[in-house]
């Protein structure tokens, strides 16, 4: 057995503890071995210890439900510290070894170690995204300390260094400047511009102090990036020496500072280029560039919500430009709508088309333009939908659409249920919005309670694999879209339809039904949804699919994902009970 202290220092959140705190925890703990089937805690009892599973597996049984606590997981923090009775019977699901931490010691560490305490508070409050991701806004980035954009240790020289030697040093290190120092304090800076000047004057054998900029302009490592940027603009310099306690700690260039603005400014540039585009070829190039920008924004830590909000607005302009190039003469007698993640404004990369057309009346002209727009969208980089949900197949007059929806609501075949899950998320993006609004109003008028119940049943058909997280299953992949995103999206859609709520975005729907599902559940689901979308986004920056390799997940993500799946399962149980849907 690995010594407890050596093991715990590798495990989040125990890795947040100091050596002294770890010693305190380990010195007061017990180690217990439980045989398979042995009852450890009885329902309604208050545990005296916090349990850490060293090996094996525990099972918390609540009636017909069973929750597994696997190797490396913690149980009983809230119950032991807050003296709350456990909600079920705790058994050993197999032969299990546990570390038992005394509640009073654990509570003391939570109170005294901020990071250790925050870990458990986040779980209690279900603040998943706060724990796992640090979302970046431009304002946040510019307020970060300037030391965070220093890319390497400073390369220095003395004032009597020959220019030839300085040039060699700059070439070897592939840098554009040297900090001239006396001791560790900066005297000046010798840049590639100074080098060019020395060469032009044939003074390559002179010393750097003849050409260096002095006194050198410096900024403290703790100063905000924005302050450094202003200082460089005011001084008209391209390099700024960064100091810490009077000693040189690095050099930044104007390019380093602009790189902070760059990803977000590229999005602005992208919009401007798209609106000014004069050919389909230009639009195609811009759409391709948008995919690279998404990857860059993801690597920079920009959140799913910020990226999706920006990219959905971008794709809406793409649709406008495509119709502009088609040159239709239909005087706005149609509404072009998008469905799926685009309809919900949750799209990051347009993987395929999901669109339809609502027309004022039936005409071959509408059918013709719907086919042409699908082809053009495919050409610029938004592929055709394999399932056929495209305007070329779904182009009907508003009256035909009304009859179609009424039929779907009254004839609840599996295919019609599928159509409803797609088209209930439709959103107008181009043309006459009044036609779209007329159809949306009709949808809420003709929906039936039976259809809502069937949609509820469909929404709980696929449940997240909570039992997946036993160590023996970690060699399998997890489909984040299938098990994490779809269940929340589908359940939120059902509740919104039932309540007559117009919102299409999943987060907006969850918040709109908070009075029904409870504000705490609503906000927890928002946190979980954002967390899974961000995890998926981070994965898709590397691989263009939704299946994440569980073995490559950090331990913290394994824990967070399991907790997220529990929240989703609980939400589905609520839907089952609320709509009287039998277990599928």
C-alpha positions, -999 to 999 in steps of 0.1 A, spaced: 0 0 0 13 35 -9 18 56 22 -13 77 27 5 110 27 23 101 -6 -10 91 -22 -31 121 -10 -6 147 -21 -13 135 -57 -51 136 -54 -73 167 -58 -83 184 -34 -57 170 -9 -30 183 -32 -40 218 -21 -29 211 14 5 221 28 29 195 42 19 205 77 -18 202 69 -13 168 53 6 157 84 -23 168 106 -49 150 84 -29 118 81 -19 116 118 -55 116 129 -70 93 103 -79 56 105 -78 29 78 -107 4 76 -113 -27 55 -149 -36 46 -160 -69 32 -184 -70 2 -220 -65 14 -210 -51 48 -232 -22 59 -210 8 69 -236 34 77 -273 31 84 -298 56 68 -305 85 91 -272 82 110 -247 111 113 -212 99 103 -182 108 125 -158 105 96 -153 116 60 -146 85 38 -119 84 11 -121 52 -10 -85 38 -14 -96 7 -32 -128 -11 -40 -162 6 -42 -190 18 -19 -227 18 -26 -252 43 -12 -287 27 -15 -318 49 -14 -348 28 -20 -345 13 -55 -317 37 -65 -280 31 -59 -251 55 -61 -216 43 -64 -185 58 -47 -154 46 -65 -117 45 -60 -103 80 -53 -137 95 -44 -148 111 -12 -181 105 7 -197 122 37 -182 157 38 -215 175 42 -230 149 65 -200 146 88 -192 183 91 -227 197 92 -239 168 112 -266 159 87 -280 123 86 -271 103 55 -299 98 30 -294 61 25 -276 29 36 -239 28 29 -226 -6 19 -193 -20 6 -202 -30 -31 -170 -51 -31 -140 -56 -7 -131 -20 0 -103 -1 18 -112 34 31 -93 62 48 -114 77 76 -108 113 84 -121 127 116 -149 153 109 -134 179 132 -100 178 116 -115 179 81 -137 209 91 -107 227 105 -88 223 72 -118 234 51 -120 266 73 -82 273 73 -72 264 37 -90 286 13 -85 265 -18 -93 232 -1 -124 247 14 -135 262 -19 -134 228 -36 -161 214 -13 -181 246 -13 -182 245 -51 -196 210 -50 -221 218 -24 -233 248 -44 -229 229 -77 -207 257 -91 -190 234 -116 -178 260 -142 -163 282 -114 -143 253 -102 -131 240 -135 -129 269 -159 -116 304 -158 -136 323 -184 -118 351 -201 -132 384 -212 -111 411 -228 -115 432 -197 -103 404 -175 -73 398 -198 -62 434 -198 -64 436 -160 -41 406 -156 -5 413 -144 19 420 -172 42 392 -160 17 367 -175 26 377 -210 64 376 -205 73 346 -227 109 338 -215 136 347 -191 154 380 -199 186 379 -220 210 405 -208 244 420 -215 267 446 -199 271 481 -213 306 474 -227 294 444 -247 305 447 -283 277 452 -308 290 422 -328 287 400 -297 253 414 -289 241 406 -325 253 370 -321 235 367 -288 203 380 -303 206 357 -332 213 326 -310 183 334 -287 160 344 -316 151 377 -298 147 413 -309 163 430 -279 188 427 -251 185 443 -217 216 462 -208 223 457 -170 247 467 -143 245 440 -117 208 430 -120 195 465 -125 185 477 -160 205 505 -176 191 504 -211 177 483 -239 195 474 -272 170 464 -299 172 451 -335 165 487 -346 196 499 -327 216 471 -343 205 481 -378 216 517 -371 250 505 -359 255 484 -390 245 513 -413 271 535 -396 297 508 -398 302 507 -360 297 469 -355 328 468 -333 315 495 -310 298 489 -276 261 487 -271 260 517 -248 266 539 -278 232 529 -293 211 516 -265 180 535 -254 186 549 -219 173 555 -194 153 524 -200 115 525 -196 103 498 -172 71 485 -157 65 464 -126 56 427 -131 24 432 -111 12 461 -132 -19 455 -154 -13 447 -191 -34 477 -201 -11 500 -181 19 486 -199 2 491 -232 -6 528 -224 30 533 -213 43 519 -246 19 540 -267 28 572 -248 65 566 -251 64 554 -287 84 523 -279 81 487 -291 98 470 -261 92 474 -224 115 460 -197 96 442 -169 111 444 -134 104 427 -101 118 444 -69 140 465 -91 155 435 -109 149 426 -146 124 397 -149 116 399 -186 109 420 -217 76 423 -236 71 437 -271 41 456 -285 32 423 -303 30 405 -270 5 431 -257 -16 431 -289 -18 393 -288 -40 398 -258 -64 418 -279 -59 397 -310 -82 367 -307 -112 389 -299 -102 416 -323 -100 390 -350 -136 382 -345 -145 418 -350 -123 419 -381 -141 387 -393 -175 404 -390 -163 435 -408 -148 413 -436 -179 393 -439 -202 423 -442 -179 439 -468 -175 406 -488 -184 409 -524 -182 373 -536 -191 338 -525 -154 329 -526 -147 356 -500 -174 343 -477 -160 307 -481 -126 319 -470 -140 338 -440 -161 308 -429 -129 287 -430 -110 313 -410 -138 313 -383 -131 277 -375 -94 285 -367 -105 314 -346 -128 292 -325 -99 269 -318 -77 299 -308 -104 314 -285 -109 280 -269 -72 277 -262 -73 312 -247 -100 300 -223 -129 320 -237 -161 304 -225 -187 285 -245 -214 311 -239 -192 340 -252 -180 320 -282 -214 307 -291 -230 342 -288 -204 356 -311 -204 328 -337 -242 325 -339 -243 362 -348 -216 355 -374 -235 327 -390 -266 349 -392 -246 373 -413 -234 344 -435 -271 336 -442 -278 372 -451 -248 373 -475 -258 341 -492 -293 355 -499 -278 387 -510 -256 369 -536 -286 349 -547 -303 381 -556 -339 369 -548 -368 390 -561 -394 376 -537 -398 409 -517 -395 392 -483 -424 368 -489 -406 341 -469 -389 334 -436 -357 314 -436 -353 296 -403 -325 276 -387 -330 247 -362 -308 227 -339 -280 244 -320 -282 273 -345 -318 278 -336 -310 278 -299 -280 301 -305 -257 274 -291 -237 267 -323 -199 269 -322 -189 254 -356 -216 248 -382 -211 211 -387 -241 208 -410 -272 226 -421 -304 226 -402 -328 250 -419 -362 254 -435 -384 279 -453 -418 293 -444 -434 310 -474 -463 334 -478 -479 311 -505 -469 280 -525 -448 287 -555 -420 270 -575 -399 302 -570 -396 295 -533 -387 259 -540 -361 270 -565 -345 295 -541 -346 270 -512 -325 245 -533 -301 272 -544 -295 285 -508 -288 250 -496 -262 245 -524 -246 278 -517 -243 273 -480 -227 239 -487 -202 257 -510 -192 283 -484 -185 256 -458 -217 247 -441 -223 210 -452 -256 195 -461 -276 177 -434 -274 139 -437 -308 136 -421 -323 160 -447 -334 188 -425 -328 215 -451 -349 241 -468 -346 221 -501 -367 194 -484 -387 216 -460 -401 245 -479 -438 251 -473 -464 279 -471 -472 291 -436 -506 274 -439 -490 241 -449 -466 244 -419 -496 250 -396 -513 219 -408 -481 199 -405 -475 209 -369 -511 201 -360 -506 167 -376 -474 161 -356 -491 170 -323 -521 147 -330 -504 117 -346 -475 109 -322 -455 85 -343 -417 82 -335 -410 101 -367 -433 129 -358 -418 131 -323 -384 134 -340 -397 162 -362 -410 181 -332 -377 179 -314 -361 195 -344 -386 221 -355 -396 234 -320 -362 250 -319 -366 269 -352 -354 306 -353 -359 332 -379 -327 345 -395 -337 361 -428 -368 374 -447 -402 382 -433 -402 375 -395 -440 380 -394 -445 346 -411 -423 330 -385 -441 347 -356 -475 336 -371 -464 300 -371 -449 301 -336 -481 315 -322 -500 286 -340 -476 260 -325 -486 270 -289 -523 270 -298 -523 235 -313 -499 217 -289 -515 189 -270 -509 176 -235 -504 141 -249 -477 154 -273 -459 171 -243 -460 139 -224 -446 119 -254 -418 145 -258 -411 142 -221 -408 104 -224 -384 109 -254 -364 134 -233 -356 108 -206 -350 78 -229 -312 82 -228 -298 87 -193 -262 96 -185 -241 66 -175 -235 74 -139 -222 38 -132 -197 44 -160 -172 60 -137 -160 28 -120 -123 24 -127 -129 -7 -148 -149 14 -174 -124 43 -179 -110 27 -211 -142 36 -229 -152 69 -244 -180 92 -232 -203 109 -258 -207 144 -242 -234 154 -266 -255 122 -263 -253 119 -225 -247 154 -213 -261 180 -237 -291 163 -253 -309 153 -221 -307 189 -207 -317 204 -241 -346 180 -246 -360 184 -210 -358 222 -212 -376 222 -245 -405 201 -231 -409 224 -201 -408 255 -223 -434 241 -247 -457 231 -219 -454 265 -202 -458 285 -235 -424 300 -231 -409 316 -263 -372 313 -254 -352 290 -276 -318 291 -259 -314 262 -234 -300 284 -206 -328 309 -211 -354 282 -210 -340 267 -178 -341 301 -161 -376 308 -175 -390 277 -158 -372 282 -124 -406 287 -106 -416 252 -118 -383 233 -113 -369 254 -84 -344 282 -86 -316 260 -72 -321 232 -97 -324 258 -125 -290 274 -117 -274 241 -110 -285 229 -145 -271 261 -160 -238 254 -144 -237 218 -155 -247 227 -191 -220 253 -193 -195 229 -178 -202 201 -203 -203 225 -232 -169 239 -222 -155 204 -218 -168 195 -252 -154 227 -267 -120 221 -252 -121 185 -266 -132 197 -301 -103 221 -303 -82 188 -306 -107 163 -321 -137 170 -343 -161 147 -324 -181 145 -292 -166 114 -277 -140 122 -250 -115 96 -239 -121 90 -202 -85 79 -196 -73 113 -207 -95 133 -184 -80 149 -154 -92 134 -121 -110 167 -113 -129 164 -146 -139 128 -139 -153 139 -106 -171 170 -121 -185 150 -150 -199 123 -127 -215 150 -105 -229 166 -136 -244 134 -148 -260 129 -113 -276 164 -117 -289 155 -152 -303 121 -140 -321 140 -111 -335 164 -137 -348 135 -158 -363 119 -127 -382 152 -121 -395 152 -157 -407 116 -152 -425 124 -120 -439 157 -133 -454 142 -165 -462 107 -152 -437 92 -175 -429 56 -166 -393 44 -164 -381 36 -199 
